[in-house]
Amino acid sequence: MRILILIAIALFLYIIINNQLRKLKSTKPKTITEQMVQCEHCGLHILQNEAIEEDHHFFCSQQHVEANRHSKQ
């Protein structure tokens, strides 16, 4: 009788540990998302950290910053 109880406890522990290991393996790594912004001049969508910001407007290149300055004058 004692052997059956020990086998049942061992099986129970095996199932619990196996479940925990599967959960750890199946969790997807978190992806880092970045904010996308739109160029005020041409409308191209680019990552915010790659954009040039001027007066709270975003641009994809220095040429578009200059073009925006000239169009305001």
Buried (B, 14 or more C-beta within 10 A) or exposed (E): EEEEEEEEEEEEEEEEEEEEEEEEEEEEEEEEEEEEBBBBBEEBEBEEEEBBEBEEBBBBBEEBBEBBEEEEE
